[in-house]
Amino acid sequence: RSRRQRQMCIRDSIKDVLEAFPLSAMTMVGTLQQGTRRVALIRVDRYVHAVRAGQRLGLNQGRVTQVLGDRVEFVESIADGRGGWLAQPAMLHLTARQPGP
C-alpha cells in the first residue's frame, strides 16, 4: 500500500465524535459561515459541535453531504436484510429557538 492509502485507512478507522450518538439525540441549532463553507452547529446534550460536509454522524455511518441554512443533509448506510447495505438520504432540520422566560 502507498503512504496515502495507509493514511486513508487510518482516517477511516477513526470515528467522528457524533458517530457515537443516535440522530434522536442531535439538534441542529444554527450555522456559521467560514469563508465559502457553511458549518452546521449540532447540539448533543450540553455540547455544540461544528459539522462540515464530509463528516460523519449517527449510528448508521451517516456522511454529511450538504450543510444548508435550515438543514443538514446526509446519507446513512442501512442494512437491507439480505447482507447488503442501502444508502438512505436523511436530514436534520434547524430547530426553532424557544423564547426565554
N, C-alpha and C positions, 0 to 999 in steps of 0.2 A: 504494500500500500504506500501511496505517496504521503508526504507530510500533511498535505491539505486534506486528504481522505481521513487520516487519523484524527486531525483536529475536528473535522465534521462529525466523526463517530463519537468523540468525547463530548462535543456540544449536544448531540442528540441524546446522550445518556444523562445530561444534567437537566433536572426538571426546573421549570419556572415556578416561582412561589405559588402562583394561583392555580397550578395543576393539582394542588393538594385539597382544593375546596370544590364542593358541588356548586353548580350555577345558581342554585336556590339561595346560597349564602352570599351572593355577589349583588351589589347595587351600583349602577353607573350614576355617579354624582356630578359629573362635569367633564369638560375638555380643556386642554391647553394647546396653544399653537406654538410649535417650536420650529421657527423658520417656515419651511413649506410643509412640514409634517404636523399632523394633529395627533395629540395624545389623549386617550380616554383616562379619566380618573375613576377607578373602581374601588369601592369600599367593601372590605370583608371585616366583620367585627368592628374594631375601633380604628383600623388601619386603612389608609388610602394608598392605592398602588397606581402608578402611571403605566399604561399599557399601549404599546405601538403595534402596528401591523407586523405580522410575523411571529409575535409572541404567542405562547400557549396559555390556555386557561381551561379550567374544569376537569372533571374526572374522565372525560371521554376523548382525550387527546385533541381538544379544540385548538385550532390555529386561527388567530385573528387575521382576517383578510382585508378589513377596512374599518377605519375609525371616522365616523361622521359626527356632525354636531349633536345629533339626537340619539345616536345608537352606535354600538359596536357590532360589526358583522363578523362571523367566524364560521368555520366548518368543523364539525365533530366527526369522529370515526365511531360508527355504531355497528356492533356485531349483527350480522344478518341472520343468524341462527343456523347457517349452513357451513360454518367455518370460515366465512369471509367477512369483509367489512364494507360498510356503506358510508359514503361521505354525505353527511346531513347538514345543510345550512341552518344556522341559528343566529340569534341576536340578543343583545342586552339593550334595553331602551333606557334613556335618561329618565331618572326618577324626578318628578316634580318636587321641589323643595317645600317642606311643610313650614308654615308660618310659626314663628316662636311665640312664647307666652307674652 
